[in-house]
Amino acid sequence: MLLIVSNYTQTADLRVQLVINLVGLFFGASCLMIWKYRLSPASVLALRLPRSAIWPAVLLGVPGGLIVASGLFTLTSFLLPVPEKMLEGFEQSLLPKGVPATQLFFFMTVLPGIFEEITFRGVLLHGLRRRLHPLVLALVVGAMFGIFHVALFRFVPTAALGIFLALLTMLTGSIYPAMLWHALSNGLGILLHLRGVAITELDAFGYVAGAGLLAMAFYIAWRHQTPYPGLRPWRKQSLEAMV
């Protein structure tokens, strides 16, 4: 459906495309599945507050995750070079001229932060939580997140962000930290682009620092975790203890 609709709306205003895709397709399909299978929205979407220590972890994870994802993009570019014209065309379509900055940030940060999280770290993660080991679950949810962004050259960094957000949701038992991380990550990426800062051209120290911030964020989340309800055990011994 996304591919079909995108084919008909590719010449439409970016804001119209985002509303149709995010609100119409993603949110609409999520609501339909919740209604069809008579699920509890609060349980499916993990609508519960995490511990207060998680919010500083999110603030550390946003720049760290963005730097790490950009580093992965740089590495994959050596294997699958992306033509400059393709990147320029993508940037122009993603950040069109003439759109007020407030609207740009709203449509590119707030809407994806809410509706993409409802779909991927909400309905999809909830539906697979008992079927897959948490690490495999994070990889699957991240891969699906990357695939649904369609562009092949964006797959690796987008999937990486999806993995980070899935892990965060499973550790906190809440979708709210992932929503904030997602929105802030998009916003920071747009801001850096508008300022002419290319984080894909950092030196080795910059990427190491980014990985350090990301590791610190997940260390805090792990220390203050409130595990996702119904999730399979992370460790084998946890399963043995249950038996």
C-alpha positions in Angstrom: 0.0 0.0 0.0 2.8 2.4 0.8 4.5 1.8 -2.5 1.2 2.2 -4.4 0.2 5.4 -2.6 3.7 6.9 -2.9 3.6 6.3 -6.6 0.5 8.5 -6.9 1.6 11.2 -4.4 5.3 11.5 -5.4 4.6 14.9 -7.1 2.5 16.2 -4.2 3.7 18.5 -1.5 6.0 16.8 1.1 3.6 17.7 3.9 0.7 16.0 2.1 2.8 12.9 1.5 3.8 12.7 5.1 0.2 13.1 6.4 -1.0 10.4 4.0 1.8 8.0 4.7 2.1 8.5 8.5 -1.4 9.3 9.6 -3.4 7.6 6.9 -1.4 4.4 6.3 0.8 3.7 9.3 -1.6 5.0 12.0 -4.6 3.8 10.2 -3.3 0.2 9.7 -2.1 0.1 13.4 -5.6 1.1 14.6 -7.2 -1.4 12.2 -5.0 -4.3 13.6 -5.7 -3.2 17.2 -9.5 -3.2 16.5 -9.5 -6.4 14.4 -7.8 -8.5 17.1 -9.5 -6.7 20.0 -6.2 -5.7 21.6 -5.6 -3.2 24.4 -4.1 0.0 22.9 -2.3 0.7 26.2 -0.6 -2.7 26.1 0.1 -2.8 22.4 1.6 0.7 22.3 3.3 0.4 25.7 1.7 3.5 27.0 3.4 3.7 30.3 5.9 6.1 31.8 9.5 4.9 32.2 11.8 5.8 35.2 13.0 9.4 35.3 16.6 8.3 34.7 15.7 7.2 31.1 15.2 10.8 29.9 18.9 11.8 30.3 19.8 8.5 28.6 17.7 9.6 25.6 19.5 12.9 25.5 22.8 11.1 25.4 21.6 8.5 22.9 20.3 11.0 20.3 23.6 12.5 19.2 25.4 9.2 19.8 23.0 7.2 17.7 23.0 9.7 15.0 26.8 9.7 14.8 27.0 5.9 14.8 24.3 5.6 12.2 26.2 8.2 10.0 29.4 6.2 10.5 27.6 3.1 9.3 26.4 5.0 6.3 29.9 6.1 5.5 31.2 2.5 5.7 28.5 1.1 3.5 29.1 3.8 1.0 32.5 2.3 0.3 30.7 -0.9 -0.8 27.7 0.6 -2.4 28.7 4.1 -3.6 25.8 6.6 -3.8 25.9 9.0 -6.7 26.1 12.7 -5.7 23.1 13.6 -7.9 21.0 11.0 -6.1 21.9 12.4 -2.7 21.2 15.9 -3.8 17.9 14.9 -5.3 17.0 13.1 -2.1 17.9 16.1 0.1 15.9 18.5 -2.1 12.8 16.3 -1.8 13.2 15.8 1.9 14.0 19.4 2.7 12.1 21.4 0.0 12.6 25.1 -0.2 9.8 27.4 0.6 8.5 25.4 3.6 8.7 27.4 6.9 11.2 26.0 9.4 8.5 25.5 12.0 6.4 23.4 9.6 9.5 21.5 8.4 10.4 20.5 11.9 6.8 19.6 12.8 6.3 17.3 9.8 9.8 15.8 9.8 10.2 15.3 13.6 6.9 15.3 15.5 4.8 13.2 13.0 7.4 10.5 12.4 8.3 10.4 16.1 4.7 9.6 17.0 3.2 7.6 14.1 6.2 5.6 13.0 6.8 4.6 16.6 3.2 3.5 17.0 3.7 1.2 14.0 7.1 -0.3 14.5 7.9 0.0 18.2 4.2 -0.4 19.0 2.2 -2.8 17.0 5.0 -4.7 15.3 7.2 -5.1 18.4 4.2 -6.2 20.5 3.1 -8.8 17.9 6.5 -10.4 17.8 7.5 -10.1 21.4 6.8 -13.7 22.4 8.1 -15.2 19.1 11.7 -13.9 19.0 14.6 -13.5 21.3 14.8 -9.7 22.3 18.0 -9.2 20.3 16.6 -10.9 17.2 13.4 -9.0 17.7 15.4 -5.7 17.7 17.1 -6.7 14.5 13.8 -7.6 12.8 12.0 -4.5 13.9 15.0 -2.4 12.8 15.2 -4.1 9.4 11.5 -3.6 8.8 11.9 0.1 9.8 14.7 0.4 7.2 12.8 -1.4 4.5 9.7 0.9 4.9 11.9 3.9 4.2 12.2 2.5 0.7 15.6 4.1 -0.4 18.2 1.4 -0.5 21.1 3.7 0.4 19.3 4.8 3.6 18.7 1.2 4.7 21.7 0.7 7.0 21.5 3.9 9.0 17.7 3.9 9.2 17.7 0.2 10.3 20.4 1.0 12.9 18.1 3.8 14.4 15.2 1.3 14.3 17.3 -1.2 16.3 18.3 1.4 18.9 14.7 2.4 19.4 13.5 -1.2 19.6 16.1 -2.0 22.3 15.2 1.2 24.2 11.5 0.2 24.1 12.2 -3.3 25.4 14.4 -2.0 28.2 12.1 0.7 29.4 8.7 -1.0 28.7 7.5 2.2 27.3 7.1 3.8 23.8 7.5 7.3 25.0 11.4 7.3 25.2 11.6 6.0 21.6 9.2 8.7 20.4 11.3 11.4 22.0 14.6 9.9 20.7 13.1 9.5 17.2 11.8 13.1 17.0 15.0 14.6 18.5 17.2 12.5 16.2 15.3 13.7 13.1 15.4 17.3 14.4 19.1 17.2 15.1 19.8 15.7 11.7 17.8 18.5 10.0 19.4 21.2 12.1 23.0 20.0 11.3 22.1 19.8 7.6 20.8 23.4 7.6 23.9 24.5 9.4 26.1 22.8 6.9 27.6 20.3 9.4 28.4 17.0 7.8 28.6 14.3 10.4 29.4 11.7 7.7 32.9 13.4 7.5 33.9 13.1 11.2 37.3 11.8 12.1 37.9 8.6 14.0 37.7 10.3 17.4 34.3 11.8 16.5 32.8 8.3 15.8 34.4 6.8 18.9 32.9 9.6 21.0 29.5 9.0 19.4 29.7 5.3 20.1 30.7 6.2 23.7 27.6 8.4 24.1 25.4 5.6 22.7 26.9 3.0 25.0 26.4 5.3 28.0 22.8 5.8 27.1 22.1 2.1 26.9 24.1 1.5 30.1 21.8 3.9 31.9 18.7 2.3 30.3 19.9 -1.2 31.4 20.6 -0.1 34.9 17.2 1.5 35.3 15.2 -0.9 33.1 11.5 -1.8 33.5 11.3 -4.6 31.0 8.7 -4.8 28.3 5.8 -7.0 29.5 5.6 -10.5 28.0 9.1 -10.3 26.5 11.1 -13.5 26.1 14.1 -13.7 28.5 17.3 -12.0 27.5 19.4 -14.8 29.0 19.1 -18.5 29.1 19.5 -18.7 32.8 16.5 -16.4 33.2 14.4 -19.0 31.4 15.8 -21.8 33.6 14.9 -19.8 36.7 11.4 -19.4 35.5 11.1 -23.2 34.9 
